[in-house]
Amino acid sequence: MKAARALFARELSLAWGGGGGPLLACGFLLCLTAILPLAAGGDPRVLA
């Protein structure tokens, strides 16, 4: 378990050390989930 945690921490530090690439992907997905209901239409029955 300790080795898996160390591996995860290493991979996470490598991903975030690259210059913000993961943050850009998270921002894109956040915008996508905000815009998708608007593309489906404003009808409450469709959104529910």
CHARMM internal coordinates of N, CA and C (Angstrom, degrees):
IC EDIT
DIST 1 N 1 CA 1.4441
DIST 1 CA 1 C 1.5281
ANGL 1 N 1 CA 1 C 110.65
DIST 1 C 2 N 1.3251
ANGL 1 CA 1 C 2 N 115.76
DIHE 1 N 1 CA 1 C 2 N -37.46
DIST 2 N 2 CA 1.4619
ANGL 1 C 2 N 2 CA 120.20
DIHE 1 CA 1 C 2 N 2 CA 179.87
DIST 2 CA 2 C 1.5329
ANGL 2 N 2 CA 2 C 110.67
DIHE 1 C 2 N 2 CA 2 C -65.91
DIST 2 C 3 N 1.3306
ANGL 2 CA 2 C 3 N 116.06
DIHE 2 N 2 CA 2 C 3 N -36.40
DIST 3 N 3 CA 1.4641
ANGL 2 C 3 N 3 CA 120.00
DIHE 2 CA 2 C 3 N 3 CA 179.38
DIST 3 CA 3 C 1.5262
ANGL 3 N 3 CA 3 C 111.01
DIHE 2 C 3 N 3 CA 3 C -68.43
DIST 3 C 4 N 1.3295
ANGL 3 CA 3 C 4 N 117.04
DIHE 3 N 3 CA 3 C 4 N -38.40
DIST 4 N 4 CA 1.4627
ANGL 3 C 4 N 4 CA 120.32
DIHE 3 CA 3 C 4 N 4 CA 178.70
DIST 4 CA 4 C 1.5231
ANGL 4 N 4 CA 4 C 110.60
DIHE 3 C 4 N 4 CA 4 C -65.87
DIST 4 C 5 N 1.3227
ANGL 4 CA 4 C 5 N 116.45
DIHE 4 N 4 CA 4 C 5 N -39.11
DIST 5 N 5 CA 1.4670
ANGL 4 C 5 N 5 CA 120.17
DIHE 4 CA 4 C 5 N 5 CA 178.80
DIST 5 CA 5 C 1.5298
ANGL 5 N 5 CA 5 C 110.47
DIHE 4 C 5 N 5 CA 5 C -66.05
DIST 5 C 6 N 1.3228
ANGL 5 CA 5 C 6 N 116.71
DIHE 5 N 5 CA 5 C 6 N -40.67
DIST 6 N 6 CA 1.4648
ANGL 5 C 6 N 6 CA 120.68
DIHE 5 CA 5 C 6 N 6 CA 178.54
DIST 6 CA 6 C 1.5245
ANGL 6 N 6 CA 6 C 110.87
DIHE 5 C 6 N 6 CA 6 C -65.63
DIST 6 C 7 N 1.3211
ANGL 6 CA 6 C 7 N 116.98
DIHE 6 N 6 CA 6 C 7 N -40.27
DIST 7 N 7 CA 1.4611
ANGL 6 C 7 N 7 CA 120.94
DIHE 6 CA 6 C 7 N 7 CA 178.13
DIST 7 CA 7 C 1.5224
ANGL 7 N 7 CA 7 C 111.07
DIHE 6 C 7 N 7 CA 7 C -64.74
DIST 7 C 8 N 1.3273
ANGL 7 CA 7 C 8 N 116.63
DIHE 7 N 7 CA 7 C 8 N -42.90
DIST 8 N 8 CA 1.4609
ANGL 7 C 8 N 8 CA 120.62
DIHE 7 CA 7 C 8 N 8 CA 178.62
DIST 8 CA 8 C 1.5247
ANGL 8 N 8 CA 8 C 110.71
DIHE 7 C 8 N 8 CA 8 C -63.52
DIST 8 C 9 N 1.3317
ANGL 8 CA 8 C 9 N 117.33
DIHE 8 N 8 CA 8 C 9 N -42.75
DIST 9 N 9 CA 1.4652
ANGL 8 C 9 N 9 CA 120.90
DIHE 8 CA 8 C 9 N 9 CA 179.28
DIST 9 CA 9 C 1.5243
ANGL 9 N 9 CA 9 C 111.11
DIHE 8 C 9 N 9 CA 9 C -64.17
DIST 9 C 10 N 1.3281
ANGL 9 CA 9 C 10 N 116.47
DIHE 9 N 9 CA 9 C 10 N -38.80
DIST 10 N 10 CA 1.4661
ANGL 9 C 10 N 10 CA 119.69
DIHE 9 CA 9 C 10 N 10 CA 178.74
DIST 10 CA 10 C 1.5204
ANGL 10 N 10 CA 10 C 111.37
DIHE 9 C 10 N 10 CA 10 C -66.06
DIST 10 C 11 N 1.3279
ANGL 10 CA 10 C 11 N 116.66
DIHE 10 N 10 CA 10 C 11 N -45.07
DIST 11 N 11 CA 1.4632
ANGL 10 C 11 N 11 CA 120.16
DIHE 10 CA 10 C 11 N 11 CA 179.98
DIST 11 CA 11 C 1.5253
ANGL 11 N 11 CA 11 C 111.57
DIHE 10 C 11 N 11 CA 11 C -65.45
DIST 11 C 12 N 1.3210
ANGL 11 CA 11 C 12 N 116.34
DIHE 11 N 11 CA 11 C 12 N -37.77
DIST 12 N 12 CA 1.4636
ANGL 11 C 12 N 12 CA 120.07
DIHE 11 CA 11 C 12 N 12 CA 178.52
DIST 12 CA 12 C 1.5216
ANGL 12 N 12 CA 12 C 110.90
DIHE 11 C 12 N 12 CA 12 C -65.88
DIST 12 C 13 N 1.3191
ANGL 12 CA 12 C 13 N 117.34
DIHE 12 N 12 CA 12 C 13 N -41.89
DIST 13 N 13 CA 1.4646
ANGL 12 C 13 N 13 CA 119.78
DIHE 12 CA 12 C 13 N 13 CA 179.17
DIST 13 CA 13 C 1.5262
ANGL 13 N 13 CA 13 C 111.12
DIHE 12 C 13 N 13 CA 13 C -67.76
DIST 13 C 14 N 1.3170
ANGL 13 CA 13 C 14 N 117.87
DIHE 13 N 13 CA 13 C 14 N -34.90
DIST 14 N 14 CA 1.4629
ANGL 13 C 14 N 14 CA 120.47
DIHE 13 CA 13 C 14 N 14 CA 176.26
DIST 14 CA 14 C 1.5257
ANGL 14 N 14 CA 14 C 111.34
DIHE 13 C 14 N 14 CA 14 C -66.97
DIST 14 C 15 N 1.3196
ANGL 14 CA 14 C 15 N 116.79
DIHE 14 N 14 CA 14 C 15 N -38.90
DIST 15 N 15 CA 1.4635
ANGL 14 C 15 N 15 CA 120.23
DIHE 14 CA 14 C 15 N 15 CA -179.50
DIST 15 CA 15 C 1.5241
ANGL 15 N 15 CA 15 C 111.29
DIHE 14 C 15 N 15 CA 15 C -67.96
DIST 15 C 16 N 1.3296
ANGL 15 CA 15 C 16 N 117.16
DIHE 15 N 15 CA 15 C 16 N -43.46
DIST 16 N 16 CA 1.4630
ANGL 15 C 16 N 16 CA 120.38
DIHE 15 CA 15 C 16 N 16 CA -177.74
DIST 16 CA 16 C 1.5189
ANGL 16 N 16 CA 16 C 111.66
DIHE 15 C 16 N 16 CA 16 C -78.95
DIST 16 C 17 N 1.3011
ANGL 16 CA 16 C 17 N 118.57
DIHE 16 N 16 CA 16 C 17 N -20.81
DIST 17 N 17 CA 1.4563
ANGL 16 C 17 N 17 CA 120.75
DIHE 16 CA 16 C 17 N 17 CA 179.76
DIST 17 CA 17 C 1.5136
ANGL 17 N 17 CA 17 C 113.28
DIHE 16 C 17 N 17 CA 17 C -78.10
DIST 17 C 18 N 1.3129
ANGL 17 CA 17 C 18 N 117.36
DIHE 17 N 17 CA 17 C 18 N -7.88
DIST 18 N 18 CA 1.4505
ANGL 17 C 18 N 18 CA 121.74
DIHE 17 CA 17 C 18 N 18 CA -176.95
DIST 18 CA 18 C 1.5114
ANGL 18 N 18 CA 18 C 115.32
DIHE 17 C 18 N 18 CA 18 C -77.90
DIST 18 C 19 N 1.3200
ANGL 18 CA 18 C 19 N 119.40
DIHE 18 N 18 CA 18 C 19 N -6.71
DIST 19 N 19 CA 1.4594
ANGL 18 C 19 N 19 CA 120.29
DIHE 18 CA 18 C 19 N 19 CA 176.44
DIST 19 CA 19 C 1.5097
ANGL 19 N 19 CA 19 C 114.91
DIHE 18 C 19 N 19 CA 19 C 113.76
DIST 19 C 20 N 1.2866
ANGL 19 CA 19 C 20 N 120.09
DIHE 19 N 19 CA 19 C 20 N 23.67
DIST 20 N 20 CA 1.4537
ANGL 19 C 20 N 20 CA 120.98
DIHE 19 CA 19 C 20 N 20 CA 173.71
DIST 20 CA 20 C 1.5122
ANGL 20 N 20 CA 20 C 115.13
DIHE 19 C 20 N 20 CA 20 C 93.85
DIST 20 C 21 N 1.3042
ANGL 20 CA 20 C 21 N 118.98
DIHE 20 N 20 CA 20 C 21 N 12.29
DIST 21 N 21 CA 1.4568
ANGL 20 C 21 N 21 CA 121.25
DIHE 20 CA 20 C 21 N 21 CA 178.96
DIST 21 CA 21 C 1.5149
ANGL 21 N 21 CA 21 C 113.31
DIHE 20 C 21 N 21 CA 21 C -59.96
DIST 21 C 22 N 1.3321
ANGL 21 CA 21 C 22 N 118.83
DIHE 21 N 21 CA 21 C 22 N -45.53
DIST 22 N 22 CA 1.4667
ANGL 21 C 22 N 22 CA 119.81
DIHE 21 CA 21 C 22 N 22 CA 178.11
DIST 22 CA 22 C 1.5232
ANGL 22 N 22 CA 22 C 112.84
DIHE 21 C 22 N 22 CA 22 C -64.20
DIST 22 C 23 N 1.3289
ANGL 22 CA 22 C 23 N 116.80
DIHE 22 N 22 CA 22 C 23 N -32.93
DIST 23 N 23 CA 1.4593
ANGL 22 C 23 N 23 CA 120.12
DIHE 22 CA 22 C 23 N 23 CA 178.64
DIST 23 CA 23 C 1.5258
ANGL 23 N 23 CA 23 C 110.52
DIHE 22 C 23 N 23 CA 23 C -67.26
DIST 23 C 24 N 1.3024
ANGL 23 CA 23 C 24 N 117.50
DIHE 23 N 23 CA 23 C 24 N -37.55
DIST 24 N 24 CA 1.4599
ANGL 23 C 24 N 24 CA 121.87
DIHE 23 CA 23 C 24 N 24 CA 177.01
DIST 24 CA 24 C 1.5264
ANGL 24 N 24 CA 24 C 110.62
DIHE 23 C 24 N 24 CA 24 C -64.33
DIST 24 C 25 N 1.3229
ANGL 24 CA 24 C 25 N 117.50
DIHE 24 N 24 CA 24 C 25 N -41.09
DIST 25 N 25 CA 1.4618
ANGL 24 C 25 N 25 CA 121.11
DIHE 24 CA 24 C 25 N 25 CA 178.31
DIST 25 CA 25 C 1.5267
ANGL 25 N 25 CA 25 C 110.93
DIHE 24 C 25 N 25 CA 25 C -65.33
DIST 25 C 26 N 1.3216
ANGL 25 CA 25 C 26 N 117.36
DIHE 25 N 25 CA 25 C 26 N -40.67
DIST 26 N 26 CA 1.4711
ANGL 25 C 26 N 26 CA 120.32
DIHE 25 CA 25 C 26 N 26 CA 177.88
DIST 26 CA 26 C 1.5221
ANGL 26 N 26 CA 26 C 111.09
DIHE 25 C 26 N 26 CA 26 C -64.51
DIST 26 C 27 N 1.3197
ANGL 26 CA 26 C 27 N 117.26
DIHE 26 N 26 CA 26 C 27 N -39.97
DIST 27 N 27 CA 1.4612
ANGL 26 C 27 N 27 CA 120.96
DIHE 26 CA 26 C 27 N 27 CA 177.32
DIST 27 CA 27 C 1.5193
ANGL 27 N 27 CA 27 C 111.78
DIHE 26 C 27 N 27 CA 27 C -64.07
DIST 27 C 28 N 1.3183
ANGL 27 CA 27 C 28 N 116.75
DIHE 27 N 27 CA 27 C 28 N -40.03
DIST 28 N 28 CA 1.4597
ANGL 27 C 28 N 28 CA 120.53
DIHE 27 CA 27 C 28 N 28 CA 178.10
DIST 28 CA 28 C 1.5235
ANGL 28 N 28 CA 28 C 111.09
DIHE 27 C 28 N 28 CA 28 C -62.87
DIST 28 C 29 N 1.3351
ANGL 28 CA 28 C 29 N 116.86
DIHE 28 N 28 CA 28 C 29 N -45.12
DIST 29 N 29 CA 1.4620
ANGL 28 C 29 N 29 CA 119.91
DIHE 28 CA 28 C 29 N 29 CA -179.87
DIST 29 CA 29 C 1.5242
ANGL 29 N 29 CA 29 C 111.47
DIHE 28 C 29 N 29 CA 29 C -66.49
DIST 29 C 30 N 1.3241
ANGL 29 CA 29 C 30 N 117.55
DIHE 29 N 29 CA 29 C 30 N -35.13
DIST 30 N 30 CA 1.4591
ANGL 29 C 30 N 30 CA 120.99
DIHE 29 CA 29 C 30 N 30 CA 176.88
DIST 30 CA 30 C 1.5253
ANGL 30 N 30 CA 30 C 110.76
DIHE 29 C 30 N 30 CA 30 C -64.69
DIST 30 C 31 N 1.3247
ANGL 30 CA 30 C 31 N 117.05
DIHE 30 N 30 CA 30 C 31 N -44.29
DIST 31 N 31 CA 1.4654
ANGL 30 C 31 N 31 CA 120.48
DIHE 30 CA 30 C 31 N 31 CA 177.24
DIST 31 CA 31 C 1.5250
ANGL 31 N 31 CA 31 C 111.31
DIHE 30 C 31 N 31 CA 31 C -65.07
DIST 31 C 32 N 1.3063
ANGL 31 CA 31 C 32 N 116.90
DIHE 31 N 31 CA 31 C 32 N -38.32
DIST 32 N 32 CA 1.4577
ANGL 31 C 32 N 32 CA 120.73
DIHE 31 CA 31 C 32 N 32 CA 179.72
DIST 32 CA 32 C 1.5207
ANGL 32 N 32 CA 32 C 111.35
DIHE 31 C 32 N 32 CA 32 C -63.50
DIST 32 C 33 N 1.3309
ANGL 32 CA 32 C 33 N 117.48
DIHE 32 N 32 CA 32 C 33 N -43.26
DIST 33 N 33 CA 1.4633
ANGL 32 C 33 N 33 CA 119.91
DIHE 32 CA 32 C 33 N 33 CA 179.85
DIST 33 CA 33 C 1.5192
ANGL 33 N 33 CA 33 C 111.51
DIHE 32 C 33 N 33 CA 33 C -70.72
DIST 33 C 34 N 1.3241
ANGL 33 CA 33 C 34 N 118.21
DIHE 33 N 33 CA 33 C 34 N -23.07
DIST 34 N 34 CA 1.4589
ANGL 33 C 34 N 34 CA 120.39
DIHE 33 CA 33 C 34 N 34 CA 176.55
DIST 34 CA 34 C 1.5265
ANGL 34 N 34 CA 34 C 111.26
DIHE 33 C 34 N 34 CA 34 C -79.70
DIST 34 C 35 N 1.3245
ANGL 34 CA 34 C 35 N 117.47
DIHE 34 N 34 CA 34 C 35 N -33.41
DIST 35 N 35 CA 1.4647
ANGL 34 C 35 N 35 CA 121.45
DIHE 34 CA 34 C 35 N 35 CA -175.42
DIST 35 CA 35 C 1.5256
ANGL 35 N 35 CA 35 C 112.37
DIHE 34 C 35 N 35 CA 35 C -87.15
DIST 35 C 36 N 1.3136
ANGL 35 CA 35 C 36 N 118.24
DIHE 35 N 35 CA 35 C 36 N -28.21
DIST 36 N 36 CA 1.4624
ANGL 35 C 36 N 36 CA 121.62
DIHE 35 CA 35 C 36 N 36 CA -175.69
DIST 36 CA 36 C 1.5303
ANGL 36 N 36 CA 36 C 113.45
DIHE 35 C 36 N 36 CA 36 C -57.38
DIST 36 C 37 N 1.3368
ANGL 36 CA 36 C 37 N 120.76
DIHE 36 N 36 CA 36 C 37 N -44.57
DIST 37 N 37 CA 1.4679
ANGL 36 C 37 N 37 CA 118.76
DIHE 36 CA 36 C 37 N 37 CA 177.23
DIST 37 CA 37 C 1.5228
ANGL 37 N 37 CA 37 C 113.03
DIHE 36 C 37 N 37 CA 37 C -63.10
DIST 37 C 38 N 1.3175
ANGL 37 CA 37 C 38 N 117.83
DIHE 37 N 37 CA 37 C 38 N -31.05
DIST 38 N 38 CA 1.4594
ANGL 37 C 38 N 38 CA 120.20
DIHE 37 CA 37 C 38 N 38 CA 177.73
DIST 38 CA 38 C 1.5239
ANGL 38 N 38 CA 38 C 110.98
DIHE 37 C 38 N 38 CA 38 C -68.95
DIST 38 C 39 N 1.3158
ANGL 38 CA 38 C 39 N 116.98
DIHE 38 N 38 CA 38 C 39 N -33.66
DIST 39 N 39 CA 1.4570
ANGL 38 C 39 N 39 CA 120.62
DIHE 38 CA 38 C 39 N 39 CA 178.38
DIST 39 CA 39 C 1.5264
ANGL 39 N 39 CA 39 C 111.38
DIHE 38 C 39 N 39 CA 39 C -72.17
DIST 39 C 40 N 1.3352
ANGL 39 CA 39 C 40 N 117.27
DIHE 39 N 39 CA 39 C 40 N -28.19
DIST 40 N 40 CA 1.4580
ANGL 39 C 40 N 40 CA 120.76
DIHE 39 CA 39 C 40 N 40 CA -179.63
DIST 40 CA 40 C 1.5228
ANGL 40 N 40 CA 40 C 111.56
DIHE 39 C 40 N 40 CA 40 C -73.87
DIST 40 C 41 N 1.3184
ANGL 40 CA 40 C 41 N 117.11
DIHE 40 N 40 CA 40 C 41 N -23.36
DIST 41 N 41 CA 1.4545
ANGL 40 C 41 N 41 CA 121.01
DIHE 40 CA 40 C 41 N 41 CA -179.42
DIST 41 CA 41 C 1.5164
ANGL 41 N 41 CA 41 C 110.38
DIHE 40 C 41 N 41 CA 41 C 119.50
DIST 41 C 42 N 1.3111
ANGL 41 CA 41 C 42 N 115.74
DIHE 41 N 41 CA 41 C 42 N 164.26
DIST 42 N 42 CA 1.4518
ANGL 41 C 42 N 42 CA 120.18
DIHE 41 CA 41 C 42 N 42 CA -176.18
DIST 42 CA 42 C 1.5112
ANGL 42 N 42 CA 42 C 114.61
DIHE 41 C 42 N 42 CA 42 C -93.31
DIST 42 C 43 N 1.3200
ANGL 42 CA 42 C 43 N 117.50
DIHE 42 N 42 CA 42 C 43 N 2.95
DIST 43 N 43 CA 1.4609
ANGL 42 C 43 N 43 CA 120.31
DIHE 42 CA 42 C 43 N 43 CA -178.75
DIST 43 CA 43 C 1.5301
ANGL 43 N 43 CA 43 C 109.96
DIHE 42 C 43 N 43 CA 43 C -69.62
DIST 43 C 44 N 1.3369
ANGL 43 CA 43 C 44 N 118.00
DIHE 43 N 43 CA 43 C 44 N 124.29
DIST 44 N 44 CA 1.4698
ANGL 43 C 44 N 44 CA 119.80
DIHE 43 CA 43 C 44 N 44 CA -178.64
DIST 44 CA 44 C 1.5302
ANGL 44 N 44 CA 44 C 113.68
DIHE 43 C 44 N 44 CA 44 C -60.15
DIST 44 C 45 N 1.3369
ANGL 44 CA 44 C 45 N 117.74
DIHE 44 N 44 CA 44 C 45 N -29.88
DIST 45 N 45 CA 1.4658
ANGL 44 C 45 N 45 CA 119.43
DIHE 44 CA 44 C 45 N 45 CA 178.80
DIST 45 CA 45 C 1.5186
ANGL 45 N 45 CA 45 C 111.27
DIHE 44 C 45 N 45 CA 45 C -68.44
DIST 45 C 46 N 1.3247
ANGL 45 CA 45 C 46 N 117.52
DIHE 45 N 45 CA 45 C 46 N -33.13
DIST 46 N 46 CA 1.4621
ANGL 45 C 46 N 46 CA 121.25
DIHE 45 CA 45 C 46 N 46 CA 178.55
DIST 46 CA 46 C 1.5228
ANGL 46 N 46 CA 46 C 110.18
DIHE 45 C 46 N 46 CA 46 C -73.16
DIST 46 C 47 N 1.3260
ANGL 46 CA 46 C 47 N 117.14
DIHE 46 N 46 CA 46 C 47 N -37.74
DIST 47 N 47 CA 1.4586
ANGL 46 C 47 N 47 CA 121.38
DIHE 46 CA 46 C 47 N 47 CA -176.79
DIST 47 CA 47 C 1.5187
ANGL 47 N 47 CA 47 C 112.71
DIHE 46 C 47 N 47 CA 47 C -76.33
DIST 47 C 48 N 1.3298
ANGL 47 CA 47 C 48 N 117.66
DIHE 47 N 47 CA 47 C 48 N -23.26
DIST 48 N 48 CA 1.4731
ANGL 47 C 48 N 48 CA 120.32
DIHE 47 CA 47 C 48 N 48 CA -176.95
DIST 48 CA 48 C 1.5102
ANGL 48 N 48 CA 48 C 111.82
DIHE 47 C 48 N 48 CA 48 C -79.96
END
COOR INIT
IC SEED 1 N 1 CA 1 C
IC BUILD
